[in-house]
Amino acid sequence: MRALLHFPTYALTALALAVPSAVLAAEPEDAPLYQTFDDWAVGCDNTRRCTALAAEEQTEGAGLIVQVTREAGIDGALQVTLAANVAPTGAPQLDGQPINSALQKNREGQYQTSGANAQAWLGEVRNGTRLSMPLADGPVSASLQGLNAALLLMDSVQGRVGTPGALAEKGKREEKSVPAAVAAPKLAPFPKTQAMGAEEAQKLGGLVIKATQHEWDQELEEQQPPEASVYALDSKTALVLIRTSCGAYNCAYALYQTPRALPVKPQPPTIQPLPWQGSDSAVSGSVSYDPLTGVLESFDKGRGIGDCGTHQTWRFNGKAFELRSMEMMATCSGTPSQYWPTMWRSQE
């Protein structure tokens, strides 16, 4: 059984689907997708670039970070990365024994390998039980349960099952049958504009709060008044972010686009939804807008240390906010967000 996880902005939910293994050998599966197999997670983005990540749940701290990434297409680049949250004191081991296939240590203290060397390394470790790496205060480790299924799904999404270059089920099917990567969408240019003055921003924020409070005042906390951040989108239009309430580590926001001239007529901005969200484009967690780049950002944490949840960005194109990027991690495994599977990417 594998779990297919869709992440609405305000809640992390999971739907478990039993899928026959024969499906894996058929046509490439739709992407983006995110699935879990025992102690591993797989995310494949809109270009069919896939990331498999060790995802054993951790109640505190972090285990060994193990990440396998591969681009789509015949010559799709393959890379394996092992890391810890502090500098390791020795090389990784498989079930307590040295690994013959070498990884190279980089300046950041990560162990990495790519291409044919990564293929060999995965072939050596994929049927093991645990990987471990020594640290100054004791070793960290990662379970390998679910790795084979994760690699098979990567092959399936990228159309590699049965080819010599497959990660899991190699065969004699010609490599030229592997479909090309899907091109990442190109974002429209961001039309830069002059920054809004503090006096105008404060006045406009107050007017929009007053005009829209009936839409979100049920979210307000007694001791926490709403806060508005106001930015110029162009000479005539502004973006208003109203923080309405906060929990332990996520906040709720109401977003509006409004004329800068009176009378204000606030309307929700047009925000491209995530692929599985339909028309729902709610933005929550920790939300910010950069008026220099036009990037709207949302980091919705699954728990306080931010080792699970969703991170997404959009960019303003003069009329709407286009989806720019998304990463997600369903399991709270102590893994920093820079290693999370990518679910969406674009070209700028």
Backbone hydrogen bonds, N-H to C=O, Kabsch-Sander energy under -0.5 kcal/mol:
donor,donor_aa,acceptor,acceptor_aa,energy
2,R,17,L,-1.4
3,A,36,T,-1.7
4,L,2,R,-0.5
4,L,15,L,-1.8
5,L,3,A,-0.6
5,L,34,Y,-1.9
6,H,4,L,-0.5
6,H,13,T,-0.6
11,A,8,P,-0.6
13,T,6,H,-0.9
13,T,11,A,-0.6
15,L,4,L,-1.7
17,L,2,R,-1.7
19,V,17,L,-0.7
23,V,20,P,-1.6
24,L,21,S,-1.2
25,A,22,A,-1.1
26,A,23,V,-1.4
33,L,44,C,-1.8
35,Q,42,V,-2.7
36,T,3,A,-1.4
37,F,40,W,-3.2
39,D,145,Q,-2.0
40,W,37,F,-2.1
41,A,53,L,-2.4
42,V,35,Q,-3.2
43,G,51,T,-2.5
44,C,33,L,-2.5
45,D,49,R,-2.5
48,R,45,D,-1.9
50,C,70,R,-2.5
51,T,43,G,-2.7
52,A,68,V,-3.2
53,L,41,A,-2.8
54,A,66,V,-2.4
55,A,39,D,-3.5
58,Q,332,C,-2.5
63,G,333,S,-0.9
64,L,141,S,-1.8
65,I,83,A,-2.8
66,V,64,L,-0.6
67,Q,81,T,-2.8
68,V,52,A,-3.0
69,T,79,Q,-2.7
70,R,50,C,-2.5
71,E,77,A,-2.1
73,G,179,P,-0.6
76,G,73,G,-1.9
79,Q,69,T,-2.6
80,V,113,T,-2.9
81,T,67,Q,-2.7
82,L,111,Y,-2.9
83,A,65,I,-2.2
89,T,134,P,-2.8
90,G,134,P,-0.8
93,Q,132,S,-2.7
94,L,97,Q,-2.8
95,D,93,Q,-0.6
95,D,130,R,-2.8
97,Q,94,L,-1.9
99,I,92,P,-0.6
100,N,98,P,-0.5
102,A,100,N,-0.6
104,Q,112,Q,-3.1
106,N,110,Q,-2.6
109,G,106,N,-1.7
111,Y,82,L,-3.0
112,Q,104,Q,-2.7
112,Q,110,Q,-0.5
113,T,80,V,-1.8
115,G,78,L,-2.1
117,N,114,S,-1.1
118,A,114,S,-0.9
119,Q,115,G,-1.9
120,A,116,A,-2.3
121,W,117,N,-2.3
122,L,118,A,-2.6
123,G,119,Q,-2.2
124,E,120,A,-1.6
125,V,121,W,-2.0
126,R,122,L,-2.2
128,G,125,V,-2.4
131,L,142,A,-2.4
132,S,93,Q,-2.2
133,M,140,V,-2.5
138,G,135,L,-1.6
140,V,133,M,-2.4
142,A,131,L,-2.5
144,L,129,T,-2.5
146,G,144,L,-0.5
147,L,144,L,-1.9
150,A,146,G,-2.2
151,L,147,L,-2.7
152,L,148,N,-2.2
153,L,149,A,-2.1
154,M,150,A,-2.1
155,D,151,L,-2.3
156,S,152,L,-2.4
157,V,153,L,-2.9
158,Q,154,M,-1.9
159,G,156,S,-1.0
160,R,155,D,-3.2
161,V,155,D,-0.6
162,G,169,E,-2.7
163,T,160,R,-2.3
166,A,163,T,-1.6
170,K,168,A,-0.9
173,R,162,G,-2.6
177,S,174,E,-1.7
178,V,175,E,-2.2
182,V,47,T,-1.2
187,L,185,P,-0.5
187,L,347,Q,-3.3
192,K,190,F,-1.1
201,A,197,G,-2.3
202,Q,198,A,-2.4
203,K,199,E,-2.1
204,L,200,E,-2.9
205,G,201,A,-2.5
206,G,202,Q,-1.9
207,L,203,K,-2.0
208,V,204,L,-2.3
209,I,205,G,-2.2
210,K,206,G,-2.1
211,A,207,L,-2.1
212,T,208,V,-1.7
213,Q,209,I,-1.5
215,E,212,T,-2.6
216,W,212,T,-0.6
216,W,213,Q,-1.0
217,D,213,Q,-2.1
219,E,216,W,-2.2
220,L,217,D,-1.0
221,E,224,Q,-0.7
221,E,244,T,-0.6
224,Q,221,E,-1.6
227,E,243,R,-1.6
229,S,241,L,-2.6
231,Y,239,L,-2.5
233,L,237,T,-2.5
234,D,237,T,-1.8
238,A,258,T,-2.7
239,L,231,Y,-2.9
240,V,256,Y,-3.0
241,L,229,S,-2.9
242,I,240,V,-0.6
242,I,254,A,-2.8
243,R,227,E,-3.1
243,R,241,L,-0.6
244,T,242,I,-0.7
244,T,252,A,-2.1
245,S,252,A,-1.1
247,G,250,N,-3.6
251,C,285,G,-1.9
252,A,245,S,-2.9
253,Y,283,V,-0.6
254,A,242,I,-2.6
256,Y,240,V,-2.4
257,Q,267,Q,-3.6
258,T,238,A,-2.3
260,R,236,K,-2.6
267,Q,257,Q,-2.1
271,I,269,P,-0.8
272,Q,321,F,-3.0
277,Q,274,L,-2.4
280,D,277,Q,-2.1
281,S,279,S,-0.6
285,G,251,C,-2.6
286,S,284,S,-0.7
286,S,299,F,-1.3
288,S,297,E,-2.1
290,D,295,V,-2.3
293,T,290,D,-0.9
294,G,290,D,-2.4
295,V,290,D,-0.8
296,L,294,G,-0.5
296,L,314,W,-2.5
297,E,288,S,-3.0
298,S,312,Q,-2.5
299,F,286,S,-1.8
300,D,298,S,-0.5
300,D,310,T,-2.7
301,K,299,F,-0.7
302,G,308,C,-3.6
303,R,308,C,-0.6
306,G,303,R,-2.1
309,G,329,M,-2.8
310,T,300,D,-2.3
311,H,327,E,-2.7
312,Q,298,S,-2.6
313,T,325,S,-2.3
314,W,296,L,-2.6
315,R,322,E,-2.4
316,F,294,G,-2.4
317,N,320,A,-2.5
321,F,270,T,-3.1
322,E,315,R,-2.8
322,E,320,A,-0.7
324,R,313,T,-2.9
325,S,313,T,-1.7
326,M,344,W,-1.9
327,E,311,H,-2.7
328,M,341,P,-2.0
329,M,309,G,-2.5
333,S,307,D,-0.7
333,S,331,T,-1.6
335,T,307,D,-0.6
339,Y,336,P,-1.8
340,W,337,S,-1.2
343,M,326,M,-3.1
344,W,326,M,-1.6
347,Q,185,P,-3.0
